[in-house]
Amino acid sequence: MLSLLTLSCPQCSAPLPRAARWRTVNCSYCGATITRGEETVERESFRAAWRRANADVAGGRILTWRQARYCVLAPLATGEHSEVLLAERLGALPERVTFKLARDSAANDVLAREGAVLQALQALSVPGAAYFTRRMPQPLGVGVAEGLGDGARQALVLRHPTGFWGSLQDVLQANPEGIDPRHAVWIWRRMLEVLAFVHGAGWTHRDLSPAHALVHPRDHGVLLIGWSRAQHASASAHAAAVARDLMQAAWTVRALLHGGAAGEPGLGAHTPAPLATLLRQCSEDAAICTRLGAQGIEQSLSNASREAFGAPQFVHFDPAPRAGA
């Protein structure tokens, strides 16, 4: 007796291609993503789950981008050019993303440029790219988003990085007396590691600041953001821009050590001399930054850290310590 196997979409009952027997396919009629499994699922149960996955969240704001619907979970920041939101794609395969929505029409080109820069950085094939491109913003694309009641707005959509607490600007504001210099060491080192890769590939960031670096307290990670002004330049122009990046990174660390007090960032009241000396040189002397480069500064930082604190050790980082805790 001949036994026939027919595969149909559990969402709309349309026939599926033969490839559905061994791999994931998309239904050509309703667009559902189908993966064959050993378990039997009743069609009505599947449809009910599908409706729940795509249902609006009570009280939630919904954005539509590239024919997908996203529920806005929380505001993240308001930048010079964009409103930044955390959102989650509705559907059977939810994904959290970061929306950067243009604040006005003048910001459209800024977001488009940042998206192009990030795509170019992700496409790098130089040594270290497989590691470092995962430690930079990952763009999903640029396009019009609708649904917030204020008309269509240009959006840059990024994969949302998990575990990041906030920006170094947030850390600065939460620590008016400055952070522990031991934390300044690893924060500076993480910035230098990414800059060494980017500079080696011929790119420069050109807009480093506490607001353009996110911090991961548990893993001691730093994610550089705000790449709209980044450039790939000729050798002569590149050298000056590299020095500027490195000086801006040093000033960022000085700000964290100085704390939220007014005035030009100092070096922190409790910063050991070896670290303070290196910070002063790298924040104020472009020639030293040009001569050392990111890798040279990182090596000097390791030496200064060992002289000041001894052998490296992991120290828990609380980005917003409670008063008296």
Protein Blocks (a to p, Z undefined) as FASTA:
>chain_A
ZZddddddfklopacdfklmmpccddfklopacdddfbdcdfklmmmmmmmmmpccehia
cddeehiacddfbdfbdcfkbccdddddedjbdcdddddddfbfklmmmmmmmmmmmmmm
mmpcbehklmmmmmcccdfbdcddehehnapaddddddddehiabdfklmmmmmmnopaf
klmmmmmmmmmmmmmmmmmnopafklacfklcccdfknopacdehillgccddfklmmmm
mmmmmmmmmmmmmmmmnomcecjddebjklcfklmmmmmmmmmmmklmmmnommlmmmmm
mmmmmmmnopaddddddfbacehZZ
